[in-house]
Amino acid sequence: MQNDRDIPMRKVIWKDVELINEFAEKRDYNRQIDLPKLKKDVKKHVKSMGYENFDEVVFAAKELLLHEHKGGKKCEPHMRIGIWFPEDIHVIVDCDLQIWKSFERVLDPSRPAILRLVN
C-alpha cells in the first residue's frame, strides 16, 4: 500500500473547484459540494488573511481513492478527492479523472528533500 505522504497533492483555484463540482453534479456522483455556502465561508477566511484576489488563491487537493460507484451501482472510474481551505475547512468531492490529472502536482512540503550525489 502506498504511504499517504507519497501521494502528491495538486493545486486548485476556485474556478477548478467549480469545474470539479459541475462534473460531479452532471454525472450524479455521490460526493458533491454545496458551493454557495463553501464559497461564502472560504472567501471570508481568505479575505481575513489579507488576500485581495480570491480567484487567484491556490488550495491543496489530494486524491483519497479511485471510486467506481454512484448510487450503489458500478460506473466509470473517478477520483474521490479532498480539498483543503483556510481555517481547517475541507471538503470531499468526486472528480472526473481527466480533470484531476490536469491539475499541477506539488510535493508535500513537510517531506524532507532527497539529495542525490553527483560524481
C-alpha positions in Angstrom: 0.0 0.0 0.0 1.3 3.5 -0.9 2.2 5.7 2.0 -0.2 8.7 2.2 2.8 11.1 2.3 4.0 9.7 -1.1 0.8 10.7 -2.9 1.4 14.1 -4.5 -1.0 16.9 -3.8 -2.4 19.1 -6.6 -3.0 22.8 -6.8 -6.5 24.1 -7.5 -8.0 27.6 -7.6 -11.7 28.4 -7.0 -12.7 28.0 -10.7 -11.2 24.5 -10.6 -13.4 23.7 -7.5 -16.4 24.9 -9.5 -15.4 22.8 -12.5 -14.9 19.7 -10.3 -18.4 20.1 -8.8 -20.0 20.9 -12.1 -18.9 17.5 -13.4 -19.8 15.8 -10.1 -23.4 17.1 -10.4 -23.6 16.4 -14.1 -22.5 12.8 -13.6 -24.5 12.4 -10.4 -21.5 11.3 -8.4 -22.1 10.6 -4.7 -19.9 13.4 -3.4 -20.8 16.9 -4.4 -20.2 20.3 -2.8 -22.6 23.0 -1.5 -20.7 25.7 -3.5 -22.6 28.8 -2.3 -22.1 28.1 1.4 -18.5 26.9 0.9 -17.6 30.0 -1.2 -19.0 32.3 1.4 -17.1 30.6 4.3 -13.8 30.3 2.4 -13.9 33.8 0.9 -14.4 35.3 4.4 -11.3 33.5 5.8 -9.2 34.2 2.7 -10.1 37.9 3.0 -9.2 37.9 6.7 -5.8 36.6 5.7 -5.1 39.7 3.6 -5.6 38.2 0.1 -7.4 40.6 -2.2 -8.0 38.4 -5.3 -9.9 35.3 -4.2 -9.9 33.8 -7.7 -6.1 33.5 -7.7 -5.7 31.9 -4.2 -4.3 28.3 -4.5 -5.8 25.5 -2.4 -4.4 22.0 -1.8 -6.2 18.9 -3.1 -5.3 15.3 -2.6 -6.6 12.0 -4.0 -8.3 9.8 -1.5 -9.3 6.8 -3.6 -10.3 5.7 -7.0 -14.0 5.3 -6.9 -16.2 3.3 -9.3 -19.7 3.5 -7.9 -22.5 6.1 -7.7 -25.8 5.4 -6.0 -24.6 1.9 -5.2 -24.1 1.0 -8.8 -20.9 0.4 -10.8 -20.0 3.4 -13.0 -17.0 5.0 -14.8 -13.9 5.3 -12.6 -13.5 8.7 -11.0 -11.2 10.1 -8.2 -12.6 10.9 -4.7 -10.5 13.8 -3.5 -10.1 16.1 -0.5 -9.7 19.8 -0.9 -8.3 21.9 2.0 -9.1 25.6 2.6 -8.1 28.0 5.4 -9.3 27.6 9.0 -9.5 23.8 8.7 -12.3 23.8 6.2 -12.1 20.8 3.9 -14.5 19.0 1.6 -14.6 15.6 -0.1 -15.8 15.5 -3.6 -15.8 13.1 -6.6 -13.7 14.3 -9.5 -13.5 13.3 -13.1 -10.2 11.5 -13.8 -9.2 13.7 -16.7 -9.9 16.8 -14.8 -8.0 15.5 -11.8 -4.9 14.6 -13.9 -4.9 18.1 -15.4 -4.1 19.9 -12.1 -0.5 20.7 -11.3 1.2 18.3 -8.9 3.1 19.5 -5.9 5.2 17.6 -3.4 4.4 17.5 0.3 6.3 20.5 1.8 6.8 18.6 5.1 8.6 15.8 3.4 12.4 16.0 3.6 14.2 16.6 0.3 16.2 13.7 -1.1 19.7 14.6 -2.0 21.5 13.0 -4.9 25.2 12.8 -5.1 26.6 13.7 -8.5 30.0 12.4 -9.5 
